[in-house]
Amino acid sequence: MIKAILIDDEAYVRSNVTKKIIANFSDKITIIGEANSVETAVKIIEKNKPDLIFLDIDLGDGTGFDVLKNTLFKKFEVIFVTGFDKHALKAIKVGALDYILKPIDEIEFIEAVKKAIENKNKENHLEKLIEISSEYFNGTDNKRIILKTTDSVYAIYEDDIFYCKSDGNYTTFYTKQQDKIVVSKPIKKIEEILTEHVFIRCHQSYIVNKKQVIKYSRQGFLILNSEIKVPVSSRRKEYTLKKIF
């Protein structure tokens, strides 16, 4: 059985999650504890060593990120259960962590928990994911993002990304250090985690880092450092040039 802990400062949310676990995963998950603050959460995690935690962002004495930062034991899967907070959600996405929005949708809940169960025996790189998410949540000048491929997890500085290219449900990152990193996410999802005023969707299939742009060619290309060419669609030309230059 997977041991789970519920961490939320609202009792009715903990009760709701409990009911959904009993209804859908009673043969796979057992709840071994609950907490309503950072302090109690850290204590119960250290004492009980869970496999899975359901974690709210806003707690009475701090945040869910404080819980993750202060626990020595980190061999668990985490699912954030949070209200719509644009900044917090982006921090979660940047770190490639899982979340469910309040009010909790049954289908989303089941999908998130199934994924956590599947990942239980895989290396979850939780400390690195937490580090990247916390950096964004607390504010940082040189932002990093987590990129997961089929066999690796990369922590990439945004400044090191030249551009991204879409191919259906896959997106390839072209970077200084790694040349190519292919992730199984459509380019629309990639847009959600990149800094808006730095990365420009210049084409249906391309996102470019404007910090890497040297000039615009009248042949319809942005010329980047290292003599890289990225196409600009006619439909996005005016928007792109205004945003970059």
N, C-alpha and C positions, 0 to 999 in steps of 0.2 A: 504493500500500500504506500502511496505517496503521502507524506506528512505535510500538511498545509497550515499556514498561519495567516490570519486576517488582520490587517492593520488599517484602521480608519477611525477618525474621531467621532463618527456618527454611527450610533448603535443600529439604526434601521438599515444602513448599508451593509454592515457586517451580517445582519440577519438575512438580508436579501441574498447575499453571496452564499451563505450557509444553505439556504433553501435550494438554490440552483445547483450547488454541489451535490446535495442529497438526491435531488430529482434526476440528475444526469450522470453523476460520477461516483455514486455511493460504493461501487465495487472497486474503485481505483484510488479514491482520495479520502483521507480521514483528516478532520480538522483537529489539531493538537493545541491550539491556543489562539487568543485574540489580544489585540493591543489598541489603545486609543491615543497614544502619544509616542514621540521619538524615544523617550526614556524607557517606557515599558516595552516598546517594540524591540529595542536593542537587547534588553535583558532576556526577553522570551526567545529571541532568535539564538542568542549565545547558549542558552540553557537547553533548548530543544532541538537545535540543528535541523531545521525543516528542509524539505525538498523543493517547496514552492511557497512563495508569499504573494498575497494580494495586497497591494500597497497604494494608499492614497497619497496625493502630493501635499495637500495642506493639512497639517496636523497642528494641534494646539500649541505645542512648544517647538515647532520647527517644520521641516518638510520631509517628504519621503526620501529625498536625496541625502538628508542628514542621517536618516536611518541606515541607508546603504553605506555611507561614508564611515559610520562609527561601528559597524559590526565587523569583528575580526573574521567570523565565519561567513563565507560567501559562496558556498557550494550549493546554491539553490537557483531555481528559475524564478523570475519576478514578472508579475503582471500588474501594471499600474491600473488602478480603478479611480478615475478622476473626472471632475467636471470640465467643461470646455474652457480651457485657459490656453490661449494661442501660444504664449511664450513657453509654458510648461510642456505642451504637446510637441512643439518643435524640438525642445530639448530631448524629449523621449525618442522622437524620430531620428534625430541626429546621432544618438547613441544606439540606434537599431534595437531598442527595447520594445516590449509589447505593452499594449494598453487597451482598456475598455472604457468607453465614455459613460458617464452617468447621465440620465437614468440608464440602467444596464439593459441592453438588448440581448434577448435569450440566444439568438443565433451567433452574435458576436462573442458572447461569453463562451459558448460551447467551442467555437473555433479556436479562441485564444487558449483555452484550457487543453484542448487536444494537442495543440502545437507545443505547449509546455510539457505535456506528458511525453510526446515524441522526442523532445530535446533533453529529457531527463538524464540520459546516459551519454550525452555528447558533451564535449568540452564547450562551456558556454562563454568563456572569456569575460565573465561578469565584471571583474574589477576594471578592465579596460573600457567596457561599455559605460559603466558608471562614471568613470573618470571623464570621458568625452561628454556625456550628458550633463554632468555637473558643471563642467567648464562653461558650456553654453548657458545653462540655467543661471549661473552666477555672473555671467558676463566675461568675455575674453576678447582681446584685440585680434588674436590670431587663431581663428576657429578651426577645429578639426571635425571630421565626420567619420563615422564607421561605415566601411564597405565590406559586405560579406559576399564571398564567392563560393563556389562549390567546395573548395578545399582550404580556404584561408579567410582570415579576418584582418582587414587593413584599417589603421588609423591614419587618415590622410589630412594634411593641412590644406585648407582651401586655396591658399596662395600657390600651392604646388600643382594645382589642376590647370591644364591648358584649356581643355574643352571636353564636352561629353557628346557622344553620338548614339542615337537611338536605332535599334533594330527590333521592331515589334515590342515584345515584353522584356527585352534585354537592353541594357545601356552600357556602353563602353566608356570608361574614363581614361583620358590620355593625360599622364602626369609626368613630372620631372624625373622622379625616381623609378617608377614602375612601368613606364611606357604605357601598357594597357592593363586595365582592371575591368573585367566584365561582371556585372551584377544582374541578377534576374529581377529587375524592376523596370517598368516603363518610364519614359523620360518625364512624364507628368509627376510621378512620385518623386523623382530625383529633384525636380524643381522645388518641391515642398521642403527639402532639407538644406538647400543651398541658400546663401545670403542673397536676398532679392536685389539689392542695389549693386552687387558685384557680378552676379551671373545673369547673362542676358539670353533669352530664347530668341536667337537670330534666325531660326529656321525651324520647320516642323520637327526636324530630326537632330537639331544641334543646339546645345547651350554652350556659350563661350564665357570665359573669365575675362572681363574687360580690363583687368590689370595686366593681362598678357598681350593685349592688342597694341600693335605699333601703328597700323594705318588701315585704311579701307581702299581696296583696289576697285577701279571702275568696271572691272570684269565681274564684279559681284562677290568679292571675297574679302574677308577680314584677314589681314596678315599679322600673325602672332610672332612672339619670340621664337627663335630656332627656325624661322622661315616657314612656319606652319600656316596653311591656308584653311579657312573655314568658310563655307558658303553662307551667303545671306539671301533669304528668299525675297522676291520683289514685294510681297505682301508685308514683310516685316522690316523692310529697309529703313523707312523713315523712323520708325520706333527705335530700331537698333542704333542707328547713327546718333539719334538724339540722346539716348541713354549712355552711349560710350563717349561721344565727343562733345 
